[in-house]
Amino acid sequence: WKYKIDVLKELSNRGYTSPRIRKEKILSQATMQNIRQGKGITTDTLNTICIILRCQPSDVIEVTPTDEEKIKYF
C-alpha cells in the first residue's frame, strides 16, 4: 500500500504540528518517521489520523497488490 496524502502536512494544516504531536504524545517519533519514509503504520495510528483529519482510511492509504501478491491471492 501507499499513502494517498502527505499525512504530516495534512495534520499540520489541522494544527497538529510535529512538535505538538510529540509533546502531546499523539504519535511516537518512530511512527512519524515511518510515515515520512512511506512505511507501514498500525490500524490504531491510522484511526488516530482519520479522527484528526475527519476522514476515512481510504482517504489516507491506497492498497495496491504487488505482482507476487496477485499471483498468491488472485
C-alpha positions in Angstrom: 0.0 0.0 0.0 0.9 3.6 -0.3 -0.1 7.0 1.2 -2.5 9.0 -0.9 -1.8 12.2 1.0 1.1 13.9 2.8 -0.1 12.8 6.2 2.2 15.0 8.3 1.4 18.1 6.1 -2.4 17.5 6.5 -2.0 17.0 10.3 -0.1 20.3 10.4 -2.8 22.0 8.4 -5.2 21.0 11.2 -2.9 22.4 13.9 -1.1 19.2 14.7 2.5 20.2 14.0 5.4 17.8 14.7 6.3 19.5 18.0 2.7 19.3 19.2 2.3 15.7 18.1 5.5 14.8 20.1 4.6 17.0 23.1 1.0 15.6 23.4 2.3 12.0 22.6 -0.3 11.6 19.8 2.1 9.7 17.6 5.6 8.3 18.5 8.7 9.6 16.9 9.2 6.1 15.3 5.6 6.3 13.8 6.2 9.8 12.5 9.5 8.5 10.9 7.6 5.6 9.3 5.1 8.0 7.8 7.9 10.2 6.4 9.5 7.1 4.9 6.3 5.7 3.5 6.4 2.7 5.7 3.5 0.9 7.4 1.6 2.1 10.4 -0.8 0.3 12.8 -4.5 0.4 12.5 -4.6 2.4 15.8 -2.4 5.0 14.2 -4.5 5.1 11.1 -7.6 5.5 13.3 -6.0 8.5 15.1 -5.0 10.1 11.8 -8.5 9.6 10.4 -10.2 11.1 13.5 -7.9 14.2 13.5 -8.3 14.7 9.7 -12.0 13.7 9.8 -11.7 11.2 7.0 -11.7 7.5 6.2 -8.8 5.1 5.9 -9.3 5.0 2.1 -8.6 8.8 2.0 -5.2 8.2 3.6 -3.9 5.0 2.0 -4.3 3.0 -1.2 -3.9 -0.7 -1.3 -2.1 -1.9 -4.4 -1.1 -5.5 -4.5 2.4 -6.5 -5.7 2.8 -8.9 -8.6 3.7 -11.6 -6.1 0.6 -10.9 -4.0 -1.5 -11.1 -7.2 -0.1 -14.5 -8.0 -0.6 -15.7 -4.5 -4.1 -14.4 -3.7 -5.9 -13.8 -7.0 
